[in-house]
Amino acid sequence: MPSDFLPIAVLLLISIGIALIAVTLGHLFGPRRPNSIKASPYESGMRPYGPGRRRTPVHFYVVAVLFILFDIEIIFMLPWAVVLNEIKLVGLIEMFLFVGVLFVGLIYAWKTGALEWD
């Protein structure tokens, strides 16, 4: 059984190795010429105003989390659809429960205004 995962482990090690080599080479051979302009904060070409640690709205974060939640729902439905003939009625009932819980979450997000775009 562990030998089945050997190709995945090799791919993971190669990927980590390539990433480390790329970051190390960039750090070793990259230009380093710090100055005051490069150290200043950049805001769309405008001079920054106000404190750097002001509160930011979390609406975009909430929309992103909801998108990921419902995107993962689709990812869970694909393998379920492939093995539907094998899991029969029990699998169908479990999938309806899963979709029902997610539907309740969608209704809650809708009622609380999380899906409103201002």
Buried (B, 14 or more C-beta within 10 A) or exposed (E): EEEEEEEEEEEEEEEEEEEEEEEEEEEEEEEEEEEEEEEEEEEEEEEEEEEEEEEEEEEEEBBEEBEEEEEEBEEEEEEBEEEEEEEEEEBEEEBEEBBEEBEEBBEEBEEEEBEEEE
